[in-house]
Amino acid sequence: MANLEGKIAWVTGSSRGIGRAIALRLARDGADIAIHGRSEGGASRAHAEEAAEAVRALGRRAICVSGDIARKDEVGAAVAAIEEGLGGLDLVVLNAARAPFKETPRLLERDLRMLVDTNLLGHVFCVQKALPLMEQRGGGSIVFISSLGSRYMNPQYPLGPMKAAMEAMVRQWAEELREKGVGANAICAGLVKTDSYKTLRRIWPELSGLPDEAFVTPEEVADVTAFLCGADAAAISGQTLIVDRGLSNRILRAPTTE
Ligand SMILES: NC(=O)c1ccc[n+]([C@@H]2O[C@H](COP(=O)([O-])OP(=O)(O)OC[C@H]3O[C@@H](n4cnc5c(N)ncnc54)[C@H](OP(=O)(O)O)[C@@H]3O)[C@@H](O)[C@H]2O)c1
C-alpha cells in the first residue's frame, strides 16, 4: 500500500472504467478524491455519483466534478470546484480519453481536432490548471495513463499517436516541474476489459480469441498508479512503466487458448 493519508487526488475520467478503479485504490491508500466525468448530467453524472459513494464508503471525502478536458474553461471550473470542495490538490491522474475508431485516411477534420484537443491539449490544460494548487501544497505527483498504441500499430486506433506524444510530454514535465516539487510519470497499460474494450473487440475481432491472461485488470493498473503516487516511487521520474502482463514482450508469439 502507498501511504496517501492526507493527500487530495483528482482522477480525470473516474466515473467508470480504469479511472474508477484508480480512484478507489487511491482512496483505500488514504487519499480524498475528486471523481470526474465529462458531462454534468445524465449517465455520466450518475456513474460519477456512484463512484463517489464508493469512495465515501471507504471513509474518505469525495466530490464529483465534470467538464470536457478538451475545453480549458471547463477544466478551470473543475479545478476551482476541487479547491472549493476539497481544499487543494496533491495528485493528478490523467486518465480520461476520447477518440474515434477509424483508419487515419477516413478521419474528418472534426475527428482530428477532437483527438488532439482531448488527448493532447486536454492533459496540458489539466496540468496547467492543477499546478498552482499543487505548488501551494509543496508539490505532488502526476501520472498519465497511456496504452500500447503509443508504440505498436493497432487497426483503427488513431489514439495511439496521441499517447506517444503524451509519453514524450511526460518526460518534458518531469524536468520542467521538478523544481516545483511535482513528479511526472506514465503507465502504458495493456488490454483492459472496460466499456471502450467492447468497441475495440468489434473492430479487432482477433481480441476475442485471447485468453484471460492476456488482459490486465483495472485494479492492476490502479495498483501501479498508487505506487507512482507514493513516496516509494520518488526516484522514478519522466518514465513510462508498461503494465501489460508481458503481452508486448511476447508479441511475436501471442498466447492462444489452445
Ligand atoms: N480499456 C483499455 O483496453 C485500455 C488500455 C490501455 C489504456 N487505456 C487508457 O485508460 C484510460 C481509461 O480507459 P477506459 O477504457 O477505462 O475508458 P472508459 O471506460 O471509456 O471511460 C472513460 C472515462 O473518461 C471520461 N471521459 C471521456 N472523455 C472525456 C473528456 N473529454 N473529458 C473528461 N472526461 C472524459 C468518461 O466520462 P463519461 O462517463 O462522462 O463519458 C469516463 O469516465 C484511457 O486513457 C485509455 O486510453 C485503456
The ligand as an SDF file (V2000), in Angstrom:
LIG
                    3D

 48 52  0  0  0  0  0  0  0  0999 V2000
   -9.5240   -0.1910  -21.9970 N   0  0  0  0  0  0  0  0  0  0  0  0
   -8.3270   -0.4800  -22.4430 C   0  0  0  0  0  0  0  0  0  0  0  0
   -8.0830   -1.5790  -23.0140 O   0  0  0  0  0  0  0  0  0  0  0  0
   -7.1970    0.4820  -22.2200 C   0  0  0  0  0  0  0  0  0  0  0  0
   -5.8950    0.0060  -22.4200 C   0  0  0  0  0  0  0  0  0  0  0  0
   -4.8250    0.8590  -22.2060 C   0  0  0  0  0  0  0  0  0  0  0  0
   -5.0390    2.1640  -21.8210 C   0  0  0  0  0  0  0  0  0  0  0  0
   -6.3050    2.6080  -21.6620 N   0  0  0  0  0  0  0  0  0  0  0  0
   -6.4560    4.0260  -21.2710 C   0  0  0  0  0  0  0  0  0  0  0  0
   -7.0320    4.0760  -19.9870 O   0  0  0  0  0  0  0  0  0  0  0  0
   -7.8310    5.2500  -19.8620 C   0  0  0  0  0  0  0  0  0  0  0  0
   -9.2330    4.8580  -19.4150 C   0  0  0  0  0  0  0  0  0  0  0  0
   -9.7610    3.9530  -20.3560 O   0  0  0  0  0  0  0  0  0  0  0  0
  -11.1400    3.1890  -20.0810 P   0  0  0  0  0  0  0  0  0  0  0  0
  -11.1470    2.0340  -21.0040 O   0  0  0  0  0  0  0  0  0  0  0  0
  -11.3330    2.9990  -18.6240 O   0  0  0  0  0  0  0  0  0  0  0  0
  -12.1820    4.2890  -20.6150 O   0  0  0  0  0  0  0  0  0  0  0  0
  -13.7830    4.3200  -20.4860 P   0  0  0  0  0  0  0  0  0  0  0  0
  -14.2990    3.1240  -19.7800 O   0  0  0  0  0  0  0  0  0  0  0  0
  -14.2580    4.6350  -21.8480 O   0  0  0  0  0  0  0  0  0  0  0  0
  -14.0170    5.5900  -19.5240 O   0  0  0  0  0  0  0  0  0  0  0  0
  -13.6100    6.8410  -19.9670 C   0  0  0  0  0  0  0  0  0  0  0  0
  -13.7160    7.8440  -18.8370 C   0  0  0  0  0  0  0  0  0  0  0  0
  -13.1950    9.1020  -19.3110 O   0  0  0  0  0  0  0  0  0  0  0  0
  -14.2260   10.0880  -19.2600 C   0  0  0  0  0  0  0  0  0  0  0  0
  -14.0630   10.9930  -20.4080 N   0  0  0  0  0  0  0  0  0  0  0  0
  -14.0780   10.6610  -21.7270 C   0  0  0  0  0  0  0  0  0  0  0  0
  -13.8590   11.7650  -22.4720 N   0  0  0  0  0  0  0  0  0  0  0  0
  -13.6910   12.7890  -21.6060 C   0  0  0  0  0  0  0  0  0  0  0  0
  -13.4480   14.1700  -21.7700 C   0  0  0  0  0  0  0  0  0  0  0  0
  -13.3100   14.7240  -22.9860 N   0  0  0  0  0  0  0  0  0  0  0  0
  -13.3590   14.9450  -20.6690 N   0  0  0  0  0  0  0  0  0  0  0  0
  -13.4890   14.4060  -19.4340 C   0  0  0  0  0  0  0  0  0  0  0  0
  -13.7200   13.0970  -19.2160 N   0  0  0  0  0  0  0  0  0  0  0  0
  -13.8180   12.3030  -20.2900 C   0  0  0  0  0  0  0  0  0  0  0  0
  -15.5240    9.3210  -19.2730 C   0  0  0  0  0  0  0  0  0  0  0  0
  -16.5250   10.1400  -18.6790 O   0  0  0  0  0  0  0  0  0  0  0  0
  -18.1000    9.9290  -19.0670 P   0  0  0  0  0  0  0  0  0  0  0  0
  -18.5610    8.7730  -18.2510 O   0  0  0  0  0  0  0  0  0  0  0  0
  -18.7010   11.2040  -18.6810 O   0  0  0  0  0  0  0  0  0  0  0  0
  -18.1410    9.6610  -20.5390 O   0  0  0  0  0  0  0  0  0  0  0  0
  -15.1380    8.1130  -18.4140 C   0  0  0  0  0  0  0  0  0  0  0  0
  -15.1490    8.4540  -17.0480 O   0  0  0  0  0  0  0  0  0  0  0  0
   -7.7800    5.9180  -21.2260 C   0  0  0  0  0  0  0  0  0  0  0  0
   -6.7850    6.8930  -21.2460 O   0  0  0  0  0  0  0  0  0  0  0  0
   -7.4200    4.7870  -22.1680 C   0  0  0  0  0  0  0  0  0  0  0  0
   -6.7870    5.2230  -23.3470 O   0  0  0  0  0  0  0  0  0  0  0  0
   -7.3790    1.8080  -21.8330 C   0  0  0  0  0  0  0  0  0  0  0  0
  1  2  1  0
  2  3  2  0
  2  4  1  0
  4  5  1  0
  4 48  2  0
  5  6  2  0
  6  7  1  0
  7  8  2  0
  8  9  1  0
  8 48  1  0
  9 10  1  0
  9 46  1  0
 10 11  1  0
 11 12  1  0
 11 44  1  0
 12 13  1  0
 13 14  1  0
 14 15  2  0
 14 16  1  0
 14 17  1  0
 17 18  1  0
 18 19  2  0
 18 20  1  0
 18 21  1  0
 21 22  1  0
 22 23  1  0
 23 24  1  0
 23 42  1  0
 24 25  1  0
 25 26  1  0
 25 36  1  0
 26 27  1  0
 26 35  1  0
 27 28  2  0
 28 29  1  0
 29 30  1  0
 29 35  2  0
 30 31  1  0
 30 32  2  0
 32 33  1  0
 33 34  2  0
 34 35  1  0
 36 37  1  0
 36 42  1  0
 37 38  1  0
 38 39  2  0
 38 40  1  0
 38 41  1  0
 42 43  1  0
 44 45  1  0
 44 46  1  0
 46 47  1  0
M  CHG  2   8   1  16  -1
M  END
$$$$
